[in-house]
Amino acid sequence: MGLEEMRSISDALLEAQKTGTPRKPLVKLEVQAYGHPAAIAEGDIQWESFAWQRFYQGGEVKDSHGVTIPGDGSLIRIRKDGTNCYVSRVTSPGPLSTYSSWGSSFGGVPAVSKVAIASQGAEVMVVAMDAANLYRRQSSDYGATWGSWTIMSNARPCERGVAIAYKSNGDCMIVHASDINDPTSLYIQKRTGGTWSTGLGQRSGDWEIADLAMYYDGDWNIIALVQEGSYLSVVRMVYGDGYKVTAGTWADDAKIGLGRARVDVAAQVRLRLFEVGWPVGFRRMQPFGPWEPRTASTYWERYHAVLAALAGETLDVSGPYLVKPPTSCARPLLSLARQNQPWLYRLKPGTDFIDYNWNKASFIDTSASRGMALAADPSGGYIWATQPNEVWRAACVGSWSPPTPGSGAGTKITIPVAKIARIAEAMDPEQPSELVVELDNAKGTYNSPGSGSLAVLQRGARVNLHLGYKTTSGDQLSEAARYFIEAMEYKRDPNLSAFIMHCVDAWGLLTRYQFNKPVEWNSGSDDFTCYQLIEKVVQAVGGTLDYKSRSSLITSLYPRLEVGAGESAAGVLKRLLRMVPDVIYFFGLEGFIAYPQSGDTVVYKFRFPQ
């Protein structure tokens, strides 16, 4: 199938190609300004599963703590130091924000043991305890001001753990455990329609609670760290609210085995990337800089590494903390610290909390003896992890979208034919094709690329290659290919002064583009067909997608695809194309899908004259 199906050429030129009589080839070369999407700096690539950036590190004492982000996006942290509580509120958290300000003691109640915090909309709630009672304190303006401490009636203290969770309608629940009377019981205080429940809400059990975490997602989902003799276990508990479990009843508890959660090594070590370098001795024109070798993980490291350390089986496990990001693309996360190393586990896509299938283990490179508390911003774009003396942030996995398109084609100039000394084209299907153009620079015509009359002559500019012949009906030319300038250089030898442009095609740009974070498509639901995913990948470099023909499979297949941080768009595109019988052609950055058939009409294909 020839490129003529993607574009047309004149009948006179078509006939000139077929004739066996001597012909004089023609060439026309244009350089055209081109606005590409904004590039992603290599330093911005998030190599880890969750590319954690530390915004703050201080000297605060590590003790019981928590974090939440209410509806206005402010970051509110609570910590216990001795018997005092302290609260920090940062209204617009970011890389340059101040996180060391805690204000005066959030006092009134001696914080004897555990503290917890949660929010919904404008309401923020803090829970603490003294030696005999459980207390709550609330804010109705995103934590800007606070009411007084209120004793929770018919409640126990929370020295064995406490957690708060909200429903979207404002209902909330506090679950806690205490040494008083029965260290194996859970106690629930639930607010429905603004009214708190009466009674202890006691659930007697066989677990000796060590700590608690909770979030709401149709049911009240609880993670309990429980002590069994000489080691700790992680137990999943569900208090029903009508989703998976009948409202007001408990599901059977289940231990969570996190020991075989797969470590995404591809996201923690750079992928092995091979890039085509220019011939030895070529000097890249500034500001493009030198080529540098790259090294990265091996295939085995990327796909076969398994977490060996179990999250449980010793007494050195702390936490837990839970967060459910508000967007569908991000799965609930569980944080546990083992031997002071904070690990994060993600609930497997397509499963619910009750299935207790946590995988994709990742860690934060710090020490956290009291665990790392988790919170998600209202947009779902970022996850925050904090402890009293540190603040970290990472982008949610799966929140990638194509970059904003650039301005596209602009003004252009035509290179005089007399200046063209050599044109060499190397074509390779589904691989970067290259065009090398050598121009005569004996008179210094191209000494100042990027300025004056040569303002469009710069890296990223599009090179339009027109080919044809002189015919009896006049000069006949057709635009044969479009490339983009990747590098420029000068070559000087005796009796030779040349200006050389090295150009790449769409595959070259796709190879250079690297996904800056892990991405998952169709992990929990059928969101994008194979055709739509191909279109997304092409858009990564500002391309478009259309089709001349396409299979039924390409629009009915919803592939579940995982993309590692640092993986090239070209690699992802090839993976998608291997799933379907279709092929792709590029003309510049215009991609065309075709579905080859044995009965297709043979088309004469125009090629560069040799």
N, C-alpha and C positions, 0 to 999 in steps of 0.2 A: 504494500500500500504506500503510495508516494505522498509527498507533501503537497502535491497539487490538490488533494482533497481538502487540505487545510487552507489553501489559497489558490488563486488562478494565475496563469500566465497567458500572454497573447498567443493567438494562433500562429502569427508569423514567427515568433520565437520558438514555439513548439516544432514547427516545420524545420526551422534552422537547425535544431538539435538532431533531427532525424536524418538530414541530408548527409551524404558522404563526400560532398564537394568540399574543397578547402574553405575554411571559415576563419575569420579573424575574431578572436575572443575579445570581449570588452569587460571592464570592471569599473565599478563605481563604489567609492567608500565614503560613508558619512559618519561623522561623530556627533552624537546628539546628547544634550544634557538629559539626565535622568534622575528623578528623585526617588530613592529607595526608602523602604520602611526604616525606622530608627534601628540601628544595630544594638545588640546586647553585648556589653563589654564582657570579656572573658572572666574578669573578676566578679561579675554578677552571677555567674553560673552557680547554681546551688547543687554542689556535688553530692551532698548527703540527702537521705530520704526526706528529712526535714532540715533545711539549710539554716541552722540556728545561728543567729547573730546576737552577740551579747552587747546590750546597751548600757549595762551598769554592773559594777562590782564594788561593794563597799565592805564595811567592817561590822555589820550588824550580827548579833548573836543568832545562831541557827536554833530555832525553837518552833513550836507549832505555828502554822501560818496558812494563808489562803489568798486567793486572788479572784476577782470578777471584773467583768466589763459590762456596765449597764447600757441602756439604749442610746446614750449620748456619745458612746465610744471612749469615755474616760477609763483609765486603768486604776482600780482601787485594790490596794493590798492591805492585809491585816497580819500582824505578827504579835507573838507573845514574847516578852522579855522579863524573866522573873515572874512577878505577879501582875505586871502591867501589860495592857494592850496598847498597840500603836497602829494608827491607820495612815496610809499614804494615798493621796488622790492626785493623779496626773491627768489633766483635762484633755490634752492632745498628745498622747504618747507617740513617740517616734525616736529615731536614732539620736537626736540632739536634746531630748527632754531631760529634765532633772528628776532623778529617782531617789535622791538621798534625803528628801524632806519628809519627815514623819510627823511633825507637829508635836504638841504636848501629848501626854498620856491620854489615851482614849478611855479614861478611868471611870470610876464609880463602882466597878465590880472588880474584885481581885481575881485575875485570870489564873486560876490554880493549875489548869491542865490544858485541855484542847480548845481551839478556836476554829470557827468556820465562817465563810462568807458566800453569798450568792446574790443574784439580782435578776429582775425581770422588768424591762422597760425602765421607768424612772425609779422603781423601788429597789433599795439595797437592804439586805438584812445581814446582821452579824450575830453570831451565837458564841457565848462564853459561859463560864461557870465559876462558882466559888466552891467551898467545901461541901455545900449541901444542896445547892439549887442550880437550875439551868436558867440562863438569861438570854434575852434577845434584845437587839437595838436596831431600829429601822430608820431609813431615810426615804423621803418621797421625792427628792429632787436630785437624783443621780449621785448621792453621796456628798452634796455640797453642804448640807446641814443634817443634823441628826436629832432624833427624839431621845427620850430617856431610856435607860435600861429597864426592862420589864421582866419580872419573874415569870417563868413558865409554870403554870399551875399543874399539879399532878404529873410532874416530870422528875427525872433523876438528874444528877450531874452527868458530865460527859467525859470523864477521865479516860474511858476506854474507846472513845471515838465519837465523832459527830459529823453530820453532813446535812446540807440544805439543798433542796431542788424546787424549781418552780414549773408550773404548767403555764402555757401561753395565756390562759385566762386570768392569771393572778393567783390561783390556788397554789399552795405550797405545802411542803412536808419537811419536818425535821426528824431525822433518825439518829438515835444516840445509844450508847451503851455505858454501863456504870458498874463499879465494883459493889455498890450498895445493894444489899440483899441477894442479887443474882448476877454474877459477871457473865453468864452465858445467855442472858436475855437481851433482846432489842426493844427499845421504847420508841414509839411513834407519836409525834404531835402533828396534826394535820389541820390546815386552814382551808375551809371550803366556803366560798361566797363571803369571805371576810370574817368568818367565825371559826375560832379554834376549837378543836375537839376537846372533850372532857375525858378524864381517865388516862391511865398510863399508856394505853395502846401496846401493852406488853406482849411480846412474842417470846415464849420460853423456847430454849433450844439446847443443843449440845456443843455449841461453839463458844470458845473463850475468845471474845472479841479483842483485837489489838488496835484496830483503826477502821475507818469507814469512808466511803465515797459514794456519791449518788448523782444520777441525772434522770430527767423524765423524758420518756419517748413513748407515749401511749400507756405505759405502766411505770411504776417507780422502780428504777433499775439501780441495784446496790452492789457494790464491791466491798467485801469485808476481808480484812487481813485477820486471820484467826490463828491462835497458838494451839499447836497439838504436840504436847510433850516438849521435845527439844528443837522443834522447827516450826516455821510459819507456813501457812497455806493461803492461797488466794481463792475465795469462795464467791460465786455468783448467787445473788439473792434477788427475787423479783416479788414486789408487793403489787398485786394486780389493780389495774384501773380500767379493765375492760378490753385491752388490746390483745395481748397474748394470754393474759391471766384474768380470771373473773375478778371483778372489782371487790376489794376488801378481803381477798384471800392471798395466800402465799403459794408460789410455785415451789417445787422441790429444789432445795439447794444443790449446787453442783460445784465441785472443785474445778478450777481453771488450770489446765496444763499449758504453761507458756514456754516450756523448755524447747519446743521445736518450732517456735516462731522463726520464720525465715528472715535472715538478715539480708537486706538489699545492698550487697557490697557494691553493685554498680553505681549506687547513689552515694557511696562513701569514698570511692576511689575513682579517679578519672577513667573514662572509657579509653580503650586503645584507639587512637585516631591516626590514620595514615593520610598525609597530604602530599600532593604532587609538588615538588619543589622545582624551581627554575634551574636550568643547566648551570653547572659549576662555573664560576667566574662571572656570572651575571650580577650586577650590582643593582639592588632595588632603590629606586629614587625615593628620597625623603619626601613626605613624612611617613612613608609606608613601613619603614623599618625592616630589619633582617628577618629571614625565615629562622625558626627555631624548632629543634626536634621535640616530639611529644612522646611521653611514655604513660602507660596506664595499666589498668587491671587486665588480667587474662580472662578468657571465656570461663574457665573453671572458677576463678575468683568471683566473677559476676553472677554465676547461676547456680553454684553448688555449695556456697558457704552456708553453714547452719549455725545458729546460736547454740553454743555448747553449755553455757551457764543457765541453770534453771532459776526462774524467778520464784523461789520458794525452796524449801528443804533446809534452810538454816535460819538463824535468828537475826541475820543481818539485812533483812528486808524492811524497808520503810515506805511510807506513802499510806494508802494509794490516793490518786487523784484522777478524776474523770472529767471529760468535756465532750459535749456534742456540738460541733459547729453548726451554725444555723443554715448552711447551704447543703443542698443534696449531694454535691460533688465531694464533700469531705465527710469521712466516717468518724464515729466516736473514737476517742483516744483514751488510753489508760496509761498512767504514769506510775512506775514503781522504781524505787532505788534499791539496788542490791550491792552490798559492800560499798555504799556511798556513791555508786555509779547510777545516775538516773537513766532508766530505760523507758521507752514508749512503745506501746503496742496498739495496733489499729484493728478495729472490728472489721472482719473480712467483708468485702462488698457482697451484697446479696443475702446477707445473714442478719438476724436480729440479736439483740442483747441476750435473749434467753437461750440462743444457740451456743453462747460462750465460745465463739470461734475467733480468737484474737491472733493476728499474725502481723507480718511486716515489722519486726522489731527494729528499733533504731535507738541510738543513745545520744545524750547531750554531753559534750566533753567538759565535764566539771565534776565537782564533788558536792553531793547533796545528802547529808546525813539525815535530814528530815523530809526528803523527797522534794519533787518539783511540782508546785501547784500549776494548774492549767486553766486557761480562759481563751475564748474566741471572740473576736470583734464582731459587731452586729452584721457587717457585710459578709463575714465568713472568709475574708481574704487572708487573715493572719491568725496564727495560734501563738499565744503568749505562754511562757513558762517562767515561773518565778520561785525564788526562795527569799528569805529575809534579806540576804545580802547580794542578790543578783536578779537581773531582769533580762530575759531572752525573748527573741521573736523569730518566727519562721512563717513563710508563705504556706498556705494550705496546699496539699498535694491535689492536683487535678484542676487548679484554677487557671491554667494556661489558656490564653486565647491569642490568635494571630496578632502581630503588631499592627499598629495604625499604618495604613497604606501611605506611601510617599506621594509626591506630586506627579510621578510618572514622566513621560516624555516631554521634553521642552525644545528649546531652540537647537539648531544643528548647523554644522558646517560641512562642506564637501572637500575632501582631500584631493588636490590636483593629481591627475593620473601621472603626470611627469614626476611627482614626488614619491610614488609608490615603487620601491625597489624590490620588495618581495612580500608575498602573502602565502602563508602555510596554514592549512587547516587539518586538524586531527579529530576525526569523528569516531565516537564510540557509544553505541546504544546503552542507555541507562548508566552511563558513566560521564564524568565531566569531559566535554569536548573543548578543544582549545583552538584559538585563532591567534597567530602571530603575524603582526604587520610591521614591516621594516620600512621606514621612510628616510629618504635622502635628506640629511641635515648639513650638507656641505656649506650652506650659506647661513646656518644658524637659525633657520626658520622656526624650529621647534625648541629653541632654548628656554622659552618661558611658558610652558604649558600651564593652563589654569588662569591665565591673565590676558588682558587685552583681547585681541581677535581670537585667541586660543582659550578663552575663558571656559568653554565647554570641555576642553581636553584635560580631563582629570579622572582619577580613579572612580569607578562606578558609572561613567558615561557609557551610553550604548553605542555600539559600532554596528552600522547597518551595511551589510555586504550585498551589493547588487552585481549580478553576473549576466552575461548575454553575449550577443554576436552582432557584428555588422552584417546587415542583410540588404538585399536589393530594394527592400521597402524602407531602409533606414536603420539606424541603431535600435536594437531591441534589447532591453534590460529587464530583469525581474529581481526583486529583493529575495535573495536566496537564504539568508540567515541573519540572525541578530545575536550579537555577543556583548559582553560588558567588560570594560577595562578593569583588569585586576592589578596590574603593575606596569610601570614604564621604566625604561632605562636608556642609557646612551652607550653606544659602542664606537670606539675609535681605534682604527688601525691605519697603517700607512695608506694614503689615498682613499680613506674611507671614513666618513662621519655619518653615523646612522642614529635615528631615534626609533626605538622599538616599543611597540605596545603588545602586551600579553593579555589576551582576553579569554573569558570563560563564558559558558552558556548557562542556561537555567539549572542544569545538573550541577554545575560548578558552584553556583550560589547556594543550592540546596545542600550540597556537601559541606559548605562552610558554615551554614546556619546550625547552631547547636541549641537544643531545648535547654532552657535555663533552670528547669525544675522537673521533678518526676511528674508525669501525666498519665492518667488512666481514662480510657474511653470505654463506655458500655460496661463498666464494672458491675453496676447494680441494676441497670435497666437498659433497654434498647433505645439509645438516644441518637446515634448517628449511623447511617449506612456506610458501606465501604466507599461509595462515591463521595459522600459528604466528608468523610475523613480525608480522602485524597485531596479534596478541595481545600480543607483546612491546612493541610501540610503545604500545599502549593502557595497558599496565602502567606505562609511564614516569610517568604522572600518577595512578597508583593505581587505574586502571580495570580492568574485567573484560570478557571477551568470551564470547558465546554465539551461537547461530544459530537462526533459525526455518526457514531453508532456505539451501542453499549449493550452488554449482556444483561439478562434479567437478574443474574446473581449480584452484580455490583450495586444494584439498588434495593436488594432484598436481604443482603448479608449484613449483620450487625456484629462485626468482630470485636471481641474483648481484647483490647490492646493496651499494653503497658509500655510506656516510653521512659527510658532512664535519663536522668540529668546528664547533659553532655552528648546525648545521642544526636546524630545529624538528621536533618529533615530528609536528606536523600536516602539514608538507611531506613527511615520509617516508611517513606514512599515505596521503596522496593518491597518491604514486608507486606504492605497492603496490596501491591500489584501481584505478588505471588499467590494471593488468596483467590484471584479471579482470572478468567481467561482474557481479560482486556489488556490493552497496551496503551501507552501514553506517548504523544509526540509534543514537542515544544517548538514554538516559533517565537523566539524571544522569551517573554514570560507568559505567553499565552499557551496554556496546556490544552490538549485535545485528546479525549479518550476515544479509542476505536476498538471495535470487536471484530477481529479478523475471522473471515469465513472462507472455507475452501472454494466456494463459488464466487468469491469476489472477482471483479473485473481487473485484469492486469492493467496497471497504470504506468506510463513512462515517467521515470523519476529523473528530475534534473539534478545533475551533480556538477561539482566544481571541475572545470576543464583541467586535465592533467598535462 
